[in-house]
Amino acid sequence: MDFTHARTTMVDNQIRTEDVTDWDVLRSFLTVPREEFVPEDQRSLAYIGKDLVLPNGRRLMTPSAFARLLQLLLVQRGQSVLIVGAGTGYAAAVIAPLAGKVVALEEDEALVGLARNALGRAAVSNVKLVAGPLTDGWASEGPYDRIFFEGAVEEVPIGFADQLVEGGRMVVVEGRGNAATARLYLKEGGGVSNRFAFNCSVPMLPGFTRPPAFVF
C-alpha cells in the first residue's frame, strides 16, 4: 500500500474539507506516518475517515475531528503541551513539530507500550510519555501552555485549571455521541472560562464521568 499517497488523500479529502487551513497543522498531518500508530492488523485502514479500534476498547479518533480540535488548540512554537489520553501516541506525534515539549499521559499499560514503540519508529524526540490516571493530569511537568484531551469526557476535573499557565488554552470535547461539543477553555486573570466551538462526536475517554445527581 502506498501510505504516502494515502496520507495526502487523507489531508485533501478529510481535513482540508473541514475548514482546517493552518499550514503548520496540515504539514504535520502530511508528515507523520499514521500507519505506525495503529495495530498491525489495521495498517491498511490507517487513513480511512472512521475511528479505529485500539486495545482494551479505546479508539483512535478520525483525522478530521482531530485536525479541527488541533487547529482550535492553536499550538505555538516552543510551547509545552499536555495530552490527556495519549493512546498509541499519534496525537503526540502530530503535535510535536508544532510545540516545544509534549507530555503524553496514558493510563493503559498496553497502549503505553504501543505508543513508546510507535514514537520510537517515527523518531519523535520531544515527546515525554508518562503513565498515570488520566483524571489527575500530570502536574509535575506543568503548568502547560496547552492541554488537549484525546477523546470526549462528561466532565473536566477542576484540577486541570491549575495545570494551565496564565493565558493558556485547553481543548476538550464534552458529552456523548451527537450531543457532544468541542469547547475551548481559556485561563485569564487566574480564572478559567470556556466557550462552545463546534459540534464534535469523538470516542470517550475512561474515567471522566459526571457524578450522579439526586433526582426527585
TITIKE-576167 format. One record per residue (C-alpha): residue number from 0; residue in three letters; x, y, z. Coordinates in Angstrom, 3 decimals. Example, Ala and Ser with C-alpha at 12.3 -4.5 7.8 and 13.67 -1.06 7.14 Angstrom:
2
{r 0,"ALA",{12.300,-4.500,7.800}} {r 1,"SER",{13.670,-1.060,7.140}} 
This chain:
216
{r 0,"MET",{0.000,0.000,0.000}} {r 1,"ASP",{1.240,3.489,-0.862}} {r 2,"PHE",{0.939,5.139,2.551}} {r 3,"THR",{2.385,8.454,1.329}} {r 4,"HIS",{-0.387,8.772,-1.249}} {r 5,"ALA",{-2.980,7.697,1.319}} {r 6,"ARG",{-1.696,10.367,3.717}} {r 7,"THR",{-2.004,13.100,1.091}} {r 8,"THR",{-5.504,11.924,0.170}} {r 9,"MET",{-6.486,11.983,3.850}} {r 10,"VAL",{-5.382,15.603,4.187}} {r 11,"ASP",{-7.024,16.704,0.933}} {r 12,"ASN",{-10.331,14.852,1.328}} {r 13,"GLN",{-10.871,14.611,5.080}} {r 14,"ILE",{-9.047,17.531,6.689}} {r 15,"ARG",{-8.969,20.454,4.249}} {r 16,"THR",{-12.690,19.945,3.604}} {r 17,"GLU",{-13.368,20.625,7.307}} {r 18,"ASP",{-12.015,24.209,7.066}} {r 19,"VAL",{-8.648,23.289,8.539}} {r 20,"THR",{-6.394,25.888,6.914}} {r 21,"ASP",{-3.429,26.227,9.289}} {r 22,"TRP",{-0.483,25.225,7.130}} {r 23,"ASP",{1.665,24.053,10.043}} {r 24,"VAL",{-1.132,21.722,11.145}} {r 25,"LEU",{-1.630,20.396,7.610}} {r 26,"ARG",{2.092,19.859,7.147}} {r 27,"SER",{2.292,17.851,10.360}} {r 28,"PHE",{-0.544,15.573,9.222}} {r 29,"LEU",{1.248,15.137,5.898}} {r 30,"THR",{4.483,14.189,7.639}} {r 31,"VAL",{3.506,11.823,10.462}} {r 32,"PRO",{3.055,8.170,9.360}} {r 33,"ARG",{-0.342,7.359,10.879}} {r 34,"GLU",{0.060,3.699,9.902}} {r 35,"GLU",{2.768,3.375,12.557}} {r 36,"PHE",{0.274,4.294,15.299}} {r 37,"VAL",{-2.452,1.729,14.641}} {r 38,"PRO",{-2.476,-2.003,15.462}} {r 39,"GLU",{-0.631,-4.110,12.895}} {r 40,"ASP",{-3.813,-5.736,11.574}} {r 41,"GLN",{-5.326,-2.306,10.852}} {r 42,"ARG",{-2.470,-0.667,8.969}} {r 43,"SER",{-4.394,-0.833,5.697}} {r 44,"LEU",{-7.215,1.127,7.397}} {r 45,"ALA",{-4.958,3.807,8.905}} {r 46,"TYR",{-6.191,6.597,6.628}} {r 47,"ILE",{-9.926,5.931,6.440}} {r 48,"GLY",{-12.292,8.531,7.852}} {r 49,"LYS",{-13.515,6.434,10.767}} {r 50,"ASP",{-12.499,5.789,14.360}} {r 51,"LEU",{-10.081,2.875,14.656}} {r 52,"VAL",{-10.316,0.274,17.421}} {r 53,"LEU",{-7.360,0.138,19.828}} {r 54,"PRO",{-6.640,-2.380,22.596}} {r 55,"ASN",{-8.950,-2.560,25.623}} {r 56,"GLY",{-11.869,-0.833,23.945}} {r 57,"ARG",{-10.204,2.507,23.276}} {r 58,"ARG",{-10.422,4.187,19.874}} {r 59,"LEU",{-8.327,6.489,17.712}} {r 60,"MET",{-10.459,9.448,16.652}} {r 61,"THR",{-10.982,10.306,12.995}} {r 62,"PRO",{-8.361,12.539,11.335}} {r 63,"SER",{-10.956,15.222,10.530}} {r 64,"ALA",{-12.141,15.600,14.134}} {r 65,"PHE",{-8.590,15.601,15.480}} {r 66,"ALA",{-7.486,18.207,12.931}} {r 67,"ARG",{-10.334,20.592,13.801}} {r 68,"LEU",{-9.593,20.264,17.516}} {r 69,"LEU",{-5.871,20.756,16.962}} {r 70,"GLN",{-6.438,23.919,14.938}} {r 71,"LEU",{-8.585,25.231,17.810}} {r 72,"LEU",{-5.796,24.437,20.297}} {r 73,"LEU",{-3.528,26.912,18.455}} {r 74,"VAL",{-0.172,25.434,19.459}} {r 75,"GLN",{2.774,27.829,19.080}} {r 76,"ARG",{6.481,27.117,18.660}} {r 77,"GLY",{8.270,26.466,21.940}} {r 78,"GLN",{5.115,25.859,23.975}} {r 79,"SER",{4.517,22.972,26.371}} {r 80,"VAL",{1.534,20.720,25.682}} {r 81,"LEU",{-0.145,18.078,27.846}} {r 82,"ILE",{-2.081,15.361,26.009}} {r 83,"VAL",{-4.601,13.525,28.175}} {r 84,"GLY",{-5.318,10.028,26.902}} {r 85,"ALA",{-2.379,9.621,24.537}} {r 86,"GLY",{-3.466,6.223,23.222}} {r 87,"THR",{-0.885,4.927,20.760}} {r 88,"GLY",{0.867,8.305,20.545}} {r 89,"TYR",{-0.470,9.560,17.205}} {r 90,"ALA",{-1.724,12.903,18.511}} {r 91,"ALA",{1.555,13.441,20.341}} {r 92,"ALA",{3.496,12.801,17.132}} {r 93,"VAL",{1.374,15.273,15.164}} {r 94,"ILE",{1.583,17.963,17.841}} {r 95,"ALA",{5.316,17.507,18.471}} {r 96,"PRO",{6.549,19.523,15.425}} {r 97,"LEU",{4.242,22.397,16.402}} {r 98,"ALA",{5.350,22.648,20.045}} {r 99,"GLY",{8.467,22.767,22.183}} {r 100,"LYS",{7.688,19.940,24.626}} {r 101,"VAL",{4.838,17.431,24.644}} {r 102,"VAL",{3.872,15.387,27.695}} {r 103,"ALA",{1.692,12.458,26.619}} {r 104,"LEU",{-0.286,10.934,29.501}} {r 105,"GLU",{-1.755,7.431,29.238}} {r 106,"GLU",{-3.022,5.063,31.932}} {r 107,"ASP",{-3.444,1.856,29.909}} {r 108,"GLU",{-0.259,-0.242,30.036}} {r 109,"ALA",{-0.853,-1.880,26.653}} {r 110,"LEU",{-1.301,1.486,24.979}} {r 111,"VAL",{1.773,2.916,26.708}} {r 112,"GLY",{3.831,0.107,25.187}} {r 113,"LEU",{2.389,0.663,21.717}} {r 114,"ALA",{2.936,4.415,21.991}} {r 115,"ARG",{6.538,4.038,23.094}} {r 116,"ASN",{7.327,1.776,20.145}} {r 117,"ALA",{5.463,3.907,17.603}} {r 118,"LEU",{7.054,7.164,18.730}} {r 119,"GLY",{10.444,5.485,18.513}} {r 120,"ARG",{9.806,4.253,14.967}} {r 121,"ALA",{8.661,7.729,13.950}} {r 122,"ALA",{11.791,9.268,15.541}} {r 123,"VAL",{9.810,11.775,17.621}} {r 124,"SER",{12.268,13.298,20.077}} {r 125,"ASN",{10.355,15.962,22.030}} {r 126,"VAL",{7.571,13.811,23.484}} {r 127,"LYS",{7.721,12.554,27.063}} {r 128,"LEU",{5.404,9.575,27.502}} {r 129,"VAL",{4.135,9.215,31.087}} {r 130,"ALA",{1.855,6.658,32.739}} {r 131,"GLY",{-0.793,7.541,35.304}} {r 132,"PRO",{-4.503,8.152,35.881}} {r 133,"LEU",{-5.907,10.378,33.149}} {r 134,"THR",{-8.180,12.223,35.564}} {r 135,"ASP",{-5.182,13.522,37.559}} {r 136,"GLY",{-3.348,15.127,34.654}} {r 137,"TRP",{0.430,15.423,35.111}} {r 138,"ALA",{1.203,18.390,37.344}} {r 139,"SER",{4.905,17.669,37.816}} {r 140,"GLU",{5.767,18.833,34.286}} {r 141,"GLY",{3.302,21.738,34.329}} {r 142,"PRO",{1.882,24.211,34.173}} {r 143,"TYR",{1.291,23.878,30.438}} {r 144,"ASP",{0.624,26.373,27.676}} {r 145,"ARG",{-1.857,23.976,26.092}} {r 146,"ILE",{-3.860,20.943,27.264}} {r 147,"PHE",{-5.534,18.593,24.796}} {r 148,"PHE",{-7.939,15.763,25.616}} {r 149,"GLU",{-7.625,12.967,23.064}} {r 150,"GLY",{-11.225,11.857,23.479}} {r 151,"ALA",{-14.513,13.020,24.937}} {r 152,"VAL",{-15.382,13.447,28.607}} {r 153,"GLU",{-18.549,14.048,30.559}} {r 154,"GLU",{-16.846,16.486,32.897}} {r 155,"VAL",{-13.375,18.038,33.195}} {r 156,"PRO",{-11.935,17.744,36.740}} {r 157,"ILE",{-11.433,21.182,38.282}} {r 158,"GLY",{-7.762,20.437,38.990}} {r 159,"PHE",{-6.834,20.851,35.336}} {r 160,"ALA",{-7.219,24.620,35.705}} {r 161,"ASP",{-4.149,24.602,37.962}} {r 162,"GLN",{-2.137,22.842,35.248}} {r 163,"LEU",{-2.664,25.685,32.749}} {r 164,"VAL",{-0.440,28.757,32.595}} {r 165,"GLU",{-1.956,32.211,32.586}} {r 166,"GLY",{-3.129,32.763,29.023}} {r 167,"GLY",{-3.220,29.004,28.386}} {r 168,"ARG",{-5.732,27.137,26.249}} {r 169,"MET",{-7.409,23.787,26.817}} {r 170,"VAL",{-9.478,21.982,24.176}} {r 171,"VAL",{-11.855,19.200,25.147}} {r 172,"VAL",{-14.944,17.504,23.733}} {r 173,"GLU",{-17.691,17.306,26.341}} {r 174,"GLY",{-20.663,14.960,26.126}} {r 175,"ARG",{-21.546,11.744,24.389}} {r 176,"GLY",{-22.354,10.928,20.776}} {r 177,"ASN",{-24.073,13.514,18.624}} {r 178,"ALA",{-24.818,15.654,21.671}} {r 179,"ALA",{-21.104,16.280,22.294}} {r 180,"THR",{-19.487,19.659,21.705}} {r 181,"ALA",{-15.922,20.876,21.376}} {r 182,"ARG",{-15.162,23.560,23.953}} {r 183,"LEU",{-12.259,25.968,24.324}} {r 184,"TYR",{-11.105,26.784,27.868}} {r 185,"LEU",{-9.050,29.948,28.431}} {r 186,"LYS",{-7.193,30.896,31.611}} {r 187,"GLU",{-7.256,34.640,32.186}} {r 188,"GLY",{-6.830,36.635,35.390}} {r 189,"GLY",{-6.361,33.446,37.366}} {r 190,"GLY",{-9.768,32.107,36.351}} {r 191,"VAL",{-10.854,29.765,33.582}} {r 192,"SER",{-13.721,30.436,31.204}} {r 193,"ASN",{-14.979,28.296,28.358}} {r 194,"ARG",{-16.977,28.683,25.182}} {r 195,"PHE",{-18.647,26.495,22.617}} {r 196,"ALA",{-16.543,25.912,19.485}} {r 197,"PHE",{-18.432,23.384,17.343}} {r 198,"ASN",{-20.370,20.137,17.496}} {r 199,"CYS",{-17.995,17.191,17.601}} {r 200,"SER",{-18.531,13.480,18.240}} {r 201,"VAL",{-15.397,11.548,19.246}} {r 202,"PRO",{-14.738,8.369,21.303}} {r 203,"MET",{-14.997,8.667,25.081}} {r 204,"LEU",{-12.023,8.616,27.430}} {r 205,"PRO",{-12.334,6.382,30.522}} {r 206,"GLY",{-12.859,7.847,33.968}} {r 207,"PHE",{-14.287,11.273,33.208}} {r 208,"THR",{-17.888,10.604,34.224}} {r 209,"ARG",{-20.117,13.223,35.776}} {r 210,"PRO",{-21.064,12.446,39.407}} {r 211,"PRO",{-24.656,11.165,39.577}} {r 212,"ALA",{-27.148,13.779,40.695}} {r 213,"PHE",{-30.074,13.086,43.004}} {r 214,"VAL",{-33.401,13.255,41.158}} {r 215,"PHE",{-36.775,13.516,42.902}} 
